[in-house]
Amino acid sequence: MSKIRTVVFLFLLILILSVAHPAFASVCRNYDGLRRQICILSINRSAKNYWEYRAAVSVDGVKRPTEVYNCRERVKVQQDGTVLPFEPKGPGEMVCSFFNSSLRKTRAR
């Protein structure tokens, strides 16, 4: 009976360890001068207005609700409709520079 338990335990252990769990990755930046960390948790580009991104970010580990970042006008639209300008070295600048860095490399060639 003891051998059967050991074999079953080893089988279950191997089965549990062989399952690949999904990865939850986020893009983070540290701003040393301001001593803050900004992470993009999820980001979607607007199909209609390519300069707008709907993104959920966290600042210093505090998750913010999803907001619309307008990179053309440098403003963000909160869920209640409030329009605010980007903060210097804030989430808006990070969201807008997230995809633009690859565009700059392509245009430079």
BELHURA-V737542 format. One record per pair of residues at least 12 apart in sequence whose C-alpha atoms are under 10 Angstrom apart, sorted by the first residue. I is the first residue (numbers start at 0). J is the second residue. If there is no record, write none. Layout:
{{I & J} {I & J}}
This chain:
{{23 & 40} {24 & 38} {24 & 39} {24 & 40} {24 & 41} {25 & 37} {25 & 38} {25 & 39} {25 & 40} {25 & 41} {25 & 42} {25 & 56} {25 & 57} {26 & 38} {26 & 39} {26 & 40} {26 & 41} {26 & 56} {26 & 93} {26 & 94} {26 & 97} {27 & 39} {27 & 40} {27 & 56} {27 & 57} {27 & 58} {27 & 93} {28 & 58} {28 & 90} {28 & 93} {29 & 58} {29 & 59} {30 & 88} {30 & 89} {32 & 88} {33 & 88} {33 & 89} {34 & 59} {35 & 58} {35 & 59} {35 & 60} {35 & 88} {35 & 89} {36 & 57} {36 & 58} {36 & 59} {36 & 60} {36 & 61} {36 & 89} {36 & 90} {37 & 56} {37 & 57} {37 & 58} {37 & 59} {37 & 60} {37 & 61} {37 & 62} {37 & 88} {37 & 89} {37 & 90} {37 & 93} {37 & 94} {38 & 55} {38 & 56} {38 & 57} {38 & 58} {38 & 59} {38 & 60} {38 & 61} {38 & 62} {38 & 90} {38 & 93} {38 & 94} {39 & 54} {39 & 55} {39 & 56} {39 & 57} {39 & 58} {39 & 62} {39 & 90} {39 & 93} {39 & 94} {39 & 97} {40 & 54} {40 & 55} {40 & 56} {40 & 57} {40 & 62} {40 & 63} {40 & 65} {41 & 53} {41 & 54} {41 & 55} {41 & 56} {41 & 65} {42 & 54} {42 & 55} {42 & 56} {42 & 65} {42 & 66} {42 & 67} {42 & 94} {42 & 97} {43 & 55} {43 & 67} {44 & 67} {44 & 68} {44 & 98} {45 & 67} {45 & 69} {48 & 69} {48 & 71} {49 & 69} {49 & 70} {49 & 71} {50 & 68} {50 & 69} {50 & 70} {50 & 71} {50 & 72} {50 & 73} {50 & 95} {51 & 67} {51 & 68} {51 & 69} {51 & 70} {51 & 71} {51 & 72} {51 & 73} {51 & 74} {51 & 75} {51 & 94} {51 & 95} {52 & 65} {52 & 66} {52 & 67} {52 & 68} {52 & 69} {52 & 70} {52 & 75} {52 & 91} {52 & 94} {52 & 95} {53 & 65} {53 & 66} {53 & 67} {53 & 68} {53 & 69} {53 & 75} {53 & 76} {53 & 94} {54 & 66} {54 & 67} {54 & 68} {54 & 90} {54 & 91} {54 & 94} {55 & 67} {55 & 90} {55 & 94} {56 & 90} {56 & 91} {56 & 93} {56 & 94} {57 & 90} {58 & 89} {58 & 90} {63 & 77} {64 & 77} {64 & 78} {65 & 77} {65 & 78} {66 & 78} {66 & 79} {66 & 80} {66 & 91} {67 & 80} {67 & 82} {67 & 91} {68 & 82} {68 & 83} {68 & 84} {68 & 85} {68 & 90} {68 & 91} {68 & 92} {68 & 94} {68 & 95} {69 & 82} {69 & 84} {69 & 85} {69 & 91} {69 & 94} {69 & 95} {70 & 85} {70 & 91} {70 & 92} {70 & 94} {70 & 95} {70 & 96} {71 & 95} {72 & 84} {72 & 85} {73 & 85} {73 & 86} {73 & 91} {73 & 92} {73 & 95} {74 & 86} {74 & 91} {74 & 92} {75 & 90} {75 & 91}}
